[in-house]
Amino acid sequence: MQANRPAVPADGPIIRELGRADYESVFADMRAFTDARTPETRDELWIVEHPPVFTLGLGADRGHLLSGPGVPAHAVPVVQTDRGGEVTYHGPGQVVIYLLMDLRRNKPGGKLYARQFVNKIEQAVIDVLAAYNLAGERVEGAPGIYIAEGPRRGAKIAALGLKVRGNGCTYHGVSLNVAMDLSPFTWINPCGYSGLATVDMRTMGVEAPLADVQQALAHALVRHLATTEPAPVPAPEAATINSN
């Protein structure tokens, strides 16, 4: 793992900026970090931008990788992962933050559980979009964040996919589209949904430096992960959380 400029918020996760890095190497590093961590290991958030890549969840149907008329020949690699969900695309101009967390570690007021964890991640994205005057919303049964208003309502702008191991430790994370070439999303059925529109912040009229959005989302995640919620839902022994 080639991390730089680690920032250590008090009593929060370490934030590491990996720059632009190959997906497979970061995937291997996430697994190695999780294999090696102990109950004393600090949680970490990894900020990264990937070269073009399609990734598949554990139960993904390769039929959602499209071919035939309207799909150009391309050399985008396809990587099988162990997260939840179907197929998604990562590429330049997209914020990706991986959350290497221990959900069974005691938090102020109690433990952080898997469903709460997803809710906090989604709320962090909604808050960042709101800071740029964009309205995002959840869709029941389809993790991620969607445009909530206007002619592009229902288009997906952020994806979520996690792995929760039996010991409560997580990896994979969240992606937010900032200023991308969106055409590769039309070469797949994003998250397994045929015809699902995908947008980025630029499409929605917001021009923002990627680094600014990376930092905004990382710190929004830190803020939300530091808070507690009532009525916790028990975490599964091991789980893949549906994504993309």
ChimeraX attribute file (.defattr): number of C-alpha atoms within 10 A of each C-alpha:
attribute: neighborCount
match mode: 1-to-1
recipient: residues
	/A:1	13
	/A:2	11
	/A:3	13
	/A:4	11
	/A:5	9
	/A:6	14
	/A:7	14
	/A:8	13
	/A:9	11
	/A:10	7
	/A:11	10
	/A:12	16
	/A:13	22
	/A:14	17
	/A:15	25
	/A:16	21
	/A:17	20
	/A:18	19
	/A:19	15
	/A:20	13
	/A:21	14
	/A:22	14
	/A:23	21
	/A:24	16
	/A:25	11
	/A:26	19
	/A:27	18
	/A:28	12
	/A:29	14
	/A:30	19
	/A:31	15
	/A:32	12
	/A:33	16
	/A:34	20
	/A:35	10
	/A:36	8
	/A:37	14
	/A:38	11
	/A:39	11
	/A:40	8
	/A:41	12
	/A:42	15
	/A:43	21
	/A:44	22
	/A:45	25
	/A:46	24
	/A:47	24
	/A:48	23
	/A:49	24
	/A:50	21
	/A:51	15
	/A:52	18
	/A:53	20
	/A:54	20
	/A:55	23
	/A:56	25
	/A:57	25
	/A:58	17
	/A:59	16
	/A:60	20
	/A:61	15
	/A:62	14
	/A:63	11
	/A:64	19
	/A:65	21
	/A:66	15
	/A:67	12
	/A:68	8
	/A:69	6
	/A:70	9
	/A:71	14
	/A:72	11
	/A:73	9
	/A:74	8
	/A:75	8
	/A:76	13
	/A:77	11
	/A:78	17
	/A:79	14
	/A:80	14
	/A:81	18
	/A:82	20
	/A:83	26
	/A:84	23
	/A:85	28
	/A:86	24
	/A:87	30
	/A:88	26
	/A:89	24
	/A:90	23
	/A:91	22
	/A:92	19
	/A:93	21
	/A:94	25
	/A:95	26
	/A:96	26
	/A:97	27
	/A:98	25
	/A:99	25
	/A:100	26
	/A:101	22
	/A:102	26
	/A:103	21
	/A:104	16
	/A:105	16
	/A:106	10
	/A:107	13
	/A:108	10
	/A:109	10
	/A:110	13
	/A:111	19
	/A:112	26
	/A:113	19
	/A:114	22
	/A:115	14
	/A:116	21
	/A:117	16
	/A:118	20
	/A:119	14
	/A:120	22
	/A:121	22
	/A:122	23
	/A:123	20
	/A:124	22
	/A:125	26
	/A:126	23
	/A:127	18
	/A:128	23
	/A:129	23
	/A:130	12
	/A:131	11
	/A:132	14
	/A:133	12
	/A:134	17
	/A:135	18
	/A:136	26
	/A:137	20
	/A:138	18
	/A:139	13
	/A:140	7
	/A:141	7
	/A:142	15
	/A:143	21
	/A:144	30
	/A:145	27
	/A:146	24
	/A:147	24
	/A:148	17
	/A:149	13
	/A:150	9
	/A:151	8
	/A:152	15
	/A:153	14
	/A:154	20
	/A:155	18
	/A:156	25
	/A:157	25
	/A:158	27
	/A:159	26
	/A:160	28
	/A:161	25
	/A:162	26
	/A:163	24
	/A:164	25
	/A:165	17
	/A:166	12
	/A:167	14
	/A:168	20
	/A:169	22
	/A:170	26
	/A:171	25
	/A:172	28
	/A:173	23
	/A:174	23
	/A:175	27
	/A:176	27
	/A:177	26
	/A:178	25
	/A:179	22
	/A:180	17
	/A:181	15
	/A:182	18
	/A:183	10
	/A:184	20
	/A:185	20
	/A:186	18
	/A:187	20
	/A:188	24
	/A:189	21
	/A:190	25
	/A:191	25
	/A:192	19
	/A:193	12
	/A:194	12
	/A:195	11
	/A:196	16
	/A:197	18
	/A:198	20
	/A:199	24
	/A:200	22
	/A:201	19
	/A:202	14
	/A:203	16
	/A:204	16
	/A:205	11
	/A:206	15
	/A:207	12
	/A:208	13
	/A:209	11
	/A:210	17
	/A:211	14
	/A:212	11
	/A:213	19
	/A:214	23
	/A:215	16
	/A:216	17
	/A:217	25
	/A:218	25
	/A:219	17
	/A:220	20
	/A:221	23
	/A:222	20
	/A:223	13
	/A:224	16
	/A:225	19
	/A:226	15
	/A:227	12
	/A:228	16
	/A:229	12
	/A:230	8
	/A:231	7
	/A:232	14
	/A:233	12
	/A:234	12
	/A:235	19
	/A:236	15
	/A:237	10
	/A:238	14
	/A:239	18
	/A:240	20
	/A:241	21
	/A:242	23
	/A:243	24
	/A:244	29
